[in-house]
Amino acid sequence: MRLLSYRIRKKAKRHGVTYSFLFMRANGDQLCEIGRLIDSGVIRPVVDRVFAFESTNEAMAYVEAGRAKGKVVVRVRLESPRANGRGPCYCLNDV
C-alpha cells in the first residue's frame, strides 16, 4: 500500500502536511451517527457538485477529470425520508 500512495505522500510532504489512508467497512450504526453529526452541523462535508441521477455519466466524467474539490454527489430521488430535506445520495469519489 505504501508504494501506491508514494506520489500523494510526496506532494503532501512538499506542502508541509501529512497524508494517511484508511480502509473502512460500512457499518449501519456508524453511518447513522455520521448522519446525525452532519445534520447537527458538527461535520460539514465539502460538496463540489450535485448531479441528477439522469446525469450520472456526466458526474463520472467530472470525477475522472480530476477537477473535483470536494464530494461529487448523484441525487437518486428528490423526495426525502430524512427530516433535513436531503435525499439519499452516493458520493462517486468514495467508491
N, C-alpha and C positions, 0 to 999 in steps of 0.2 A: 504494500500500500504506500509505503514511503516513496518509492520510485515514481508512482503515479502522480503524486502531488508535488513533485520537485519544482515544476515551473511556478506554481502558485505560491509555494513557500518562499521561493527566491524573490518573487515580486513583493510578498508581504515583508520580507526582511529589508528590502530596498526602501519600503515606506515606513519602516520602524514599527511594524505591527506583527502579531503572531497569527498563525493560521493553524486550525486543528479541524479534523474531520471526525464526525460522529455517526456511527451506524445506529439506527433506531428501528424498533418494531412498533407497528401500530397497536395501540392499547386503548380501548374504548374509554376507560376511566381517565387516563391521561389526556386524551383528546377532548373530553368533556371539560376537564379542568382548564386546559389551554383555551377552549372556547369561552369559559367564564372569565378568564383573565383578559382576553381580548375585548369581550363585551363590557367589562368594567373599566377598560382603558389602561390597565396595568401594563399590558403588552400592546404595542402599536405596530402591526405589520406594515411593511412598506410595499404598497401595491403600485406597480408601474402602469399596467393597463388591464382593463377588463373587456373580454370579448364575449359576444353572444355565442351560444352553442353552435349556431349555424356558421360561425366564423372560426371554427376550430383550426382549419387548415392555415388560415392567416395567423392565428395565435402561435401555432407550431413554427411557422416560418419566422415570426418575430423572435421567438426564443432561440431558434437555431442561428439567427443572425448575430447573436451575442450582444445585443444592444440593451437588453432589459436591465434596469437599475433597481429592480425590486421584483416582487412576485407578479407573474403573468397569470391571470385568472380567467377561466372559462366558466361563465354562468350557465348552469344547467337548466334552471327554470326561474321564472320571475317571482312567483308566489313563494312565501317563506313560512315554514313552521316555527321559525325562531322569532322571539319577541323583538329583536332589534331590527327586523326587516330585511336582513341579508339572507339571500337564498343559499342553498348548498352550492359549493363551487370547488374546483380542483385546481391546484397550482401546478402548472406544467413543468416549471423548473425545479420541482421537488420530486418528480417521478424518477 
